[in-house]
Amino acid sequence: MTHHPHTIDSRRVYATMVLSDDEDEHIYAKYLRSPCNPSGTIALAMRQRQYGQEENNSMLTFSSRVAEAIDAKNSLLCVGLDPDIQRIPAHLRAHPDAVYRFCHDIIAATHDLVAAFKPNIAFFEALGAGGVEVLARVMALSPSTLWILDAKRGDIGNTAAAYATAAFDYLKADAITLNPYLGGDSLEPFLSRAERGSFLLCRTSNPGSTDLQELVLADGRPLYMAVAQLAQQQWNSNSNVGLVVGATQPAALIDVRATCPDLPILLPGVGAQGGDLATAVNAGVDRHGRGLLVNVSRSVLYAANDHSFADAARAEALRTRDAINAARQA
Amino acid sequence: MTHHPHTIDSRRVYATMVLSDDEDEHIYAKYLRSPCNPSGTIALAMRQRQYGQEENNSMLTFSSRVAEAIDAKNSLLCVGLDPDIQRIPAHLRAHPDAVYRFCHDIIAATHDLVAAFKPNIAFFEALGAGGVEVLARVMALSPSTLWILDAKRGDIGNTAAAYATAAFDYLKADAITLNPYLGGDSLEPFLSRAERGSFLLCRTSNPGSTDLQELVLADGRPLYMAVAQLAQQQWNSNSNVGLVVGATQPAALIDVRATCPDLPILLPGVGAQGGDLATAVNAGVDRHGRGLLVNVSRSVLYAANDHSFADAARAEALRTRDAINAARQA
């Protein structure tokens, strides 16, 4: 093991991680040539963000960090990391660190194409003891992307503070998804962290979302629009609130974007869930053609289930990124 | 280490756990005399529920298990385990397994007084690597109580299934708290487990709960009553749905109980949050004077912050249990 620490920019310090000697080595080397790593022989850089005491002195709001990440990659793509042990390639499944290795290879194959990764903590918790530690190691990879922890948390006062500690201080997430049903005080421990983002569930992409989210209020709004308006008018004083709006509901997306012109929107529901990509991208981007992170998970992760899975994931990510960019330039 | 496996009843297998030799030994011995443990020298029994393939062949619904737990202890008390490392006694804080030891001592001191324990997973996740494993060891204690995992989860299809695996199969929770904002399909992987319970957030006890939960719908109902009616009419086909209704809102509690006469209600907000106990108990019990679990957390956990903390916790739990029983018999 050798380590080559580099300083890439003023906010982040990278240290390198050395390859294991096994059959998948070529995958890493293939995609990792970069100005800092011209030989392409070093695996993914470890991420050591300098989040800490200086965090709240930074002038960089989360919404500007989203814009920066999108512009740096010219990509609205977000890859959701939902590693289902039943679906990862058989040759990895027997490995004692199978989920980490699967995520590592997906990240190595796609990180230059994406603005963000979005690991869903449920799939790591389901591993039992050590699962969250696997997630922490995964989230230490790829310093050049945003990391959105998909946790859909929502709890009161001191408990919300504990979740914020877990997400922002232990896992060092750049952003988290939150469930707004408990109201503003449940969001406060997250929203008070100005450089970190909170994507609030607004109109989700699943069939059951109509049960509550589309209930019509006395003033004629559907419930999800009340969430959008609270986000816009009351909860965004630190410019770090975003919304989750599913691609399967383009009309909802149009209404939310009209009410919240500048809020970042996280858009699930394209790919395996079947929402139309071009329609959703046009409805979801802000006036600058960004402000939107288009999440795909299964269509990339499980593009192939043999030794070619990382190549197939890259091909699918590339195809999706380009389709998104074609739609936003149309 | 010696192990003495016993068979206590047909559904559960206990194995014993041996005391560590340290200054707190007397605490365990004091409260653990029982028919199975007449000397009181054995610490808390380990819980090895026989949940597994036979689970769905059982005729025991979750609502009947709540009634059974309440009757067995003649108690509606639920103690919430929210172990804040900043608030646990100083003499435990330096211990490498401080949170486990704190929870163990609270459980040992109170388990004969309570129908349920309710650990909040956030406080364990906040410990970082190994935190969930600490929770698993805590939840393996006290086989005679229900274990409600306070996680307030809510996610879609395959992710909800992963959370159900983590809660019910890894942590072996008897019940979980869920956030209903994503609708029926997000609840299904939990509700399909007939012997396990799901307490849905309905009207919570925090100030911000009014932001969404009290929004008035076009038909005149507040949003939380829509949750109560969906729970009663659509989601309870396995008799395993309960609701979370805060003690700080007695009027809401009366309305929910009227709409849902048989659903178990989990009632936070007495104790440190200040809701009136007798009023809430009378509003919340079902026609049989049960169907209600009254949660207290901080008032019991932090009744004292020195070596007497377990004694003080027991005294506070006893006082609360008796006050609840006085109210339900009045």
Contacts between the chains, C-beta under 8 A, distances in Angstrom:
chain1	res1	chain2	res2	distance
A	82	B	158	7.0
A	82	B	159	6.8
A	84	B	158	6.7
A	84	B	162	7.7
A	120	B	155	7.5
A	120	B	159	5.5
A	120	B	162	7.7
A	122	B	153	7.8
A	122	B	155	6.1
A	122	B	159	4.7
A	122	B	160	7.7
A	122	B	162	4.0
A	122	B	163	4.7
A	122	B	166	6.9
A	123	B	159	7.2
A	123	B	162	5.1
A	125	B	132	6.7
A	125	B	162	7.2
A	125	B	163	7.1
A	125	B	166	4.2
A	125	B	170	7.9
A	126	B	162	4.2
A	126	B	163	7.5
A	126	B	165	4.7
A	126	B	166	4.8
A	126	B	170	7.3
A	128	B	132	7.9
A	128	B	136	7.7
A	128	B	166	7.6
A	128	B	170	4.5
A	129	B	130	7.7
A	129	B	132	6.7
A	129	B	133	4.0
A	129	B	136	6.6
A	130	B	129	7.7
A	130	B	133	7.3
A	131	B	132	7.0
A	131	B	166	7.9
A	132	B	125	6.6
A	132	B	128	7.9
A	132	B	129	6.8
A	132	B	131	7.0
A	132	B	132	5.8
A	133	B	129	4.1
A	133	B	130	7.3
A	136	B	128	7.8
A	136	B	129	6.6
A	150	B	159	8.0
A	152	B	153	7.4
A	152	B	154	5.8
A	152	B	155	5.3
A	152	B	179	7.6
A	152	B	182	7.9
A	153	B	122	7.8
A	153	B	152	7.4
A	154	B	152	5.7
A	154	B	154	7.7
A	154	B	179	5.6
A	155	B	120	7.5
A	155	B	122	6.1
A	155	B	152	5.3
A	156	B	204	6.7
A	156	B	205	7.4
A	156	B	206	4.2
A	157	B	206	6.6
A	158	B	82	7.0
A	158	B	84	6.8
A	159	B	82	6.8
A	159	B	120	5.5
A	159	B	122	4.7
A	159	B	123	7.2
A	159	B	150	7.9
A	160	B	122	7.7
A	162	B	84	7.7
A	162	B	120	7.7
A	162	B	122	4.0
A	162	B	123	5.2
A	162	B	125	7.1
A	162	B	126	4.1
A	163	B	122	4.7
A	163	B	125	7.0
A	163	B	126	7.5
A	165	B	126	4.7
A	166	B	122	6.9
A	166	B	125	4.2
A	166	B	126	4.9
A	166	B	128	7.6
A	166	B	131	7.9
A	170	B	125	7.9
A	170	B	126	7.3
A	170	B	128	4.5
A	179	B	152	7.6
A	179	B	154	5.6
A	179	B	179	4.9
A	179	B	181	5.4
A	179	B	182	7.8
A	180	B	181	7.3
A	180	B	211	7.6
A	180	B	212	6.3
A	181	B	154	8.0
A	181	B	179	5.4
A	181	B	180	7.3
A	181	B	181	4.5
A	181	B	201	6.1
A	181	B	212	5.7
A	181	B	213	7.0
A	182	B	152	7.9
A	182	B	179	7.8
A	182	B	201	7.0
A	182	B	204	5.5
A	182	B	206	6.2
A	182	B	208	6.3
A	182	B	209	6.1
A	182	B	212	8.0
A	182	B	213	8.0
A	183	B	206	6.8
A	183	B	207	7.7
A	183	B	208	2.9
A	183	B	209	5.2
A	183	B	210	6.6
A	183	B	211	3.4
A	183	B	212	5.9
A	183	B	213	7.2
A	184	B	208	4.3
A	184	B	211	5.3
A	185	B	206	5.5
A	185	B	207	5.6
A	185	B	208	3.5
A	186	B	206	6.5
A	186	B	208	5.8
A	187	B	208	7.8
A	201	B	181	6.1
A	201	B	182	7.0
A	204	B	156	6.7
A	204	B	182	5.5
A	205	B	156	7.3
A	206	B	156	4.2
A	206	B	157	6.6
A	206	B	182	6.2
A	206	B	183	6.8
A	206	B	185	5.5
A	206	B	186	6.5
A	207	B	183	7.7
A	207	B	185	5.6
A	208	B	182	6.3
A	208	B	183	2.9
A	208	B	184	4.2
A	208	B	185	3.5
A	208	B	186	5.8
A	208	B	187	7.8
A	209	B	182	6.1
A	209	B	183	5.2
A	210	B	183	6.6
A	211	B	180	7.6
A	211	B	183	3.4
A	211	B	184	5.3
A	211	B	230	6.2
A	212	B	180	6.3
A	212	B	181	5.7
A	212	B	182	7.9
A	212	B	183	5.9
A	212	B	223	7.3
A	212	B	226	6.7
A	212	B	227	7.1
A	212	B	230	7.9
A	213	B	181	7.0
A	213	B	182	8.0
A	213	B	183	7.2
A	215	B	217	5.5
A	215	B	223	6.9
A	215	B	226	5.9
A	216	B	217	6.6
A	216	B	218	4.5
A	217	B	215	5.5
A	217	B	216	6.6
A	217	B	217	5.9
A	217	B	218	6.5
A	218	B	216	4.5
A	218	B	217	6.5
A	218	B	218	5.6
A	218	B	220	7.5
A	220	B	218	7.5
A	223	B	212	7.3
A	223	B	215	6.9
A	223	B	223	6.8
A	226	B	212	6.7
A	226	B	215	5.9
A	227	B	212	7.1
A	230	B	211	6.2
A	230	B	212	7.9
